[in-house]
Amino acid sequence: MKRAYKERFYPNEQQAELLAKSFGCCRFVYNNSLKYRTNAYYERGESIAHSVLEKRLVSLKAEFEWLKEVSSVILQQTLRDQQEAFKNFWDKRAKYPKFKSKHDKQSIRLTKAAFKYKDGQLFIAKSKEPLDIRWSRKLPSEPSSITISKDNAGRYFVSMLCEFEAKPMPVTAKTVGIDLGLNNLFITDSGEKVDNPRHTKRYENKLAYLQRQLAKKKKGSKNRDKIRQKVARLHAKIADSRLDNLHKLSRKLINENQVVCIESLAVKNMIRNPKLAKHIADASWGELVRQLKYKAEWARRTISEIDRFFPSSKRCSCCGFVHESMPLSIRNWSCPECGTHHDRDINAAMNIKTVGLAGLV
């Protein structure tokens, strides 16, 4: 299997300048090629192939001499990224590719021809000094490619794609069904309720204050850039806190259970609700499910997804009676058939587990 290992690093002055040039050159090549392809289609009805753009890159480098100051590999990888973006658009998995902005997250990808990994040190093309990486673990193998990125908070990261051997975890008889929610992040069939940290809500007052300060600053001024950095750092803190919590919870679920039963929610559709969009995005259900899936694959565990339209909340887990409707305001109810009193969320988790395990038979 392949796995990306992401570490933070601190470039020296020469490396920071080189990376700034690399980000800018890649952005220019991407935007220039995208404009060329778009104009060719609207003006002549012509679809430009990837091979044509690779040949065109030679003439671009001749016209703009500063493109030669960075590795040619990253420019070629930029064109490949654009081709992948168009492929996703043609397959209706994404919208039409957008122009890249210097105000967004910056990244470049290097293959083996543009970097060297030796004795635990990583060197990139055009730089003689190794990257000052804060290693958190040893790499299982030599990277096949690396991606260097800089976020809006000014932090540098390197993601190294390595081959590793996943070790299956010991088989356990324990299984669990979980019902995702907002008051609680998720509820298990055994009655355990995991709190929703609400990271955005925790910092929303400070974030609102900084954004008001940002709106008052003159565009292009140094003071505006200082406040923009503070806003970006706070956003990064919120995102990192959320991700850290989800990793801990998903790891705990995979470690303790052989089978995890969940709902296959359409989060993109749910997030269109203007009243709940911010809260659903903050809970990040999609990221939790994504982590559960790949960690289960590594550990040889099983993720069982049930149909999103299954009436898990309205169905009695004891006798199978189904209510016609049940508003979200109803948190507890009694079954008119068998008289069992239910906690709405625990009952839903029990139904999810029952149907999820039945689907594996």
KAWO-V202847 format. One record per backbone hydrogen bond with DSSP energy under -0.5 kcal/mol. NH is the residue of the N-H (numbers start at 0). CO is the residue of the C=O. Records with the same first field share a line. If there is no record, write none. Layout:
BEGIN
NH = CO ; CO
END
This chain:
BEGIN
2 = 161
4 = 159
5 = 3
6 = 4 ; 157
8 = 155
9 = 131
10 = 8
15 = 11
16 = 12
17 = 13
18 = 14
19 = 15
20 = 16
21 = 17
22 = 18
23 = 19
24 = 20
25 = 21
26 = 22
27 = 23
28 = 24
29 = 25
30 = 26
31 = 27
32 = 28
33 = 29
34 = 30
35 = 31
36 = 32
37 = 33
38 = 34
39 = 35
40 = 36
41 = 37
42 = 38
43 = 39
44 = 40
45 = 39
47 = 45
52 = 48
53 = 49
54 = 50
55 = 51
56 = 52
57 = 53 ; 54
58 = 54
59 = 55
60 = 56
61 = 57
62 = 58
63 = 59
64 = 62
66 = 63
67 = 64
68 = 65
69 = 66
74 = 70
75 = 71
76 = 72
77 = 73
78 = 74
79 = 75
80 = 76
81 = 77
82 = 78
83 = 79
84 = 80
85 = 81
86 = 82
87 = 83
88 = 84
89 = 85
90 = 86
91 = 88
92 = 87
93 = 87
103 = 100
105 = 149
107 = 147
109 = 145
111 = 143
113 = 110
114 = 111
115 = 122
117 = 115 ; 120
120 = 117
122 = 115 ; 120
124 = 113
126 = 123
130 = 121
132 = 130
133 = 7
134 = 132
143 = 160
144 = 160
145 = 109
146 = 158
147 = 107
148 = 156
149 = 105
150 = 154
153 = 150
155 = 8
156 = 148
157 = 6
158 = 146
159 = 4 ; 157
160 = 144 ; 158
161 = 2 ; 159
163 = 0
165 = 163
167 = 165
168 = 298
175 = 258
177 = 260
178 = 186
179 = 177
180 = 184
184 = 193
185 = 193
186 = 178
187 = 191
188 = 176
190 = 187
193 = 185 ; 191
194 = 192
195 = 182
196 = 194
201 = 197
202 = 198
203 = 199 ; 200
206 = 202
207 = 203
208 = 204
209 = 205
210 = 206
211 = 207
212 = 208
213 = 209
214 = 210
215 = 211
216 = 212 ; 213
220 = 217
224 = 220
225 = 221
226 = 222
227 = 223
228 = 224
229 = 225
230 = 226
231 = 227
232 = 228
233 = 229
234 = 230
235 = 231
236 = 232
237 = 233
238 = 234
239 = 235
240 = 236
241 = 237
242 = 238
243 = 239
244 = 240
245 = 241
246 = 242
247 = 243
248 = 244
249 = 245
250 = 246
251 = 247
252 = 248
253 = 249
254 = 250
255 = 251
256 = 252
257 = 173
258 = 173
259 = 301
260 = 175 ; 258
261 = 303
263 = 305
264 = 262
266 = 264
268 = 265
269 = 265
270 = 266
271 = 268
272 = 269
273 = 271
275 = 272
276 = 272
279 = 275
280 = 276
281 = 277
282 = 278
283 = 279
284 = 279
287 = 283
288 = 284
289 = 285
290 = 286
291 = 287
292 = 288
293 = 289
294 = 290
295 = 291
296 = 292
297 = 293
298 = 294
299 = 295 ; 296
300 = 295
301 = 257
303 = 259 ; 301
304 = 302
305 = 261
309 = 306
311 = 309
314 = 310
315 = 320
319 = 315
322 = 313
329 = 326
330 = 328
332 = 341
334 = 339
338 = 334
341 = 332
343 = 330 ; 341
346 = 342
347 = 343
348 = 344
349 = 345
350 = 346
351 = 347
352 = 348
353 = 349
354 = 350
355 = 351
356 = 352
357 = 353
358 = 354
359 = 356
360 = 356 ; 357
END
